[in-house]
Amino acid sequence: MKIAFPYCLLLLCCFAGFKSQAQTFPSNNDESKVAAYTLPDVLKMPNGKQCANSREWMQVQRPYIFHLYEENQFGRFPSKKINIRYRLLETDKNALGGTATRKQVRIFLHPADSSVYTDLLLYIPNQVKGPVPVFLGYNFSGNHTVSTDNNIILGNRWVPSRARGAVNNRATEASRGADTASWQVSTILVKGFAIATAYYGDLEPDTAAGFMMGIRSSLKDVLNIQPNEWCAMGAWAWGLSLMVDYLQQDNSIDAHKIALLGHSRLGKAALWAGAADPRFALIVSNESGEGGAAISRRWYGETLQIINAHFPHWFAAKYKTYGDNVNALPVDAHMLLSLMAPRPLYVASAVEDTWSDPKGEFLSAKEASKVYALFGKKGIDADSMPALQQQVGGTVRYHIRAGKHAVTLYDWEQYLQFASEQFR
Ligand code: GCU
């Protein structure tokens, strides 16, 4: 493949950054060493006045903060609407022992090039009549990993070599069902929710050079946006939005009840998608950490400097300029969370996942609650973090559970209960 000159430079910078810096930046796991910091005021409008009500929020402050995120962290979110095409690749009304209808839908993203697509896997519960609410989320290594169902089409895209069963960066039969623990399919279906999932690497492979094989290159003329004007997180977030376009015309789905869930890096992408697209009716950040729900100004766990060094492609170029001066960043995670308001938002942490800074996630959810208050919605008023396995909050909800960085059955049970309550 021919690589255009500016991209060579971009790549060189990425790799140089990775090599020289990745190991050297300090990180901290000692709460007593977290220095005092001042968060940007989420309600301070560009004219210096305090945002006082939901109308000012929607008309002035929200667009202002969204724009700050485009400028400083994620780059442009494509505004151009594209006409996607769908093809139902396969369906079975008797999937998973008759409990669900399975659909595998190819979503073509390019008007002419049919190699640019993402495959959406859906399971729709059979026991419920009429359109159902859905949990939409990316998976980490292919649709075939979320269930042991042998009928799921085995992905043929690039996958990281650490993915189970991967040979030469491609999935094999041994990859099937590798991530069933993160996708509690039967529990979700029993609660009356559909599941919709796609592999995030369909949009852009998660490597520094991935943009050359992903939609930031293949759609640059269609979307009128150059690869370096946005970032991998942006591409993943935008892909989620296109899945909503599909879900809106699938009459087995209640398109007013689309819950978006993302774990870890995919939680960061989910928050950006939730910020950009109001059609996500509920957003779940599962341990999204640095660049997602965790306060960047807190020196704890992963830092902005470290994330940029390890994952130079995740965020826009400007974000890297704050590595050694995080206090100059005009936004912080509470502002990203505030862009979900007034929609239900669930932020979750795990106690052993210190890398994601659980306390930083709690504090940003609490701070974002100020914006929910403008809408008369209860957020988090607790002053300190709850005990393990205790939900706190109202429309903004938080828990920290025992255990490691993962999406567990416990997490799903809370999200399903929350969504059932909020969608009532
Ligand atoms: C790394 C990275 C995190 C990210 C995580 C994941 O640990 O530093 O920012 O959330 O990977 O996506 O699993």
Residues whose N, C-alpha, C, O or C-beta is under 5 A from the ligand:
A	BS01	GCU	H263 S264 R265 L266 E287 S288 G289 E290 E302
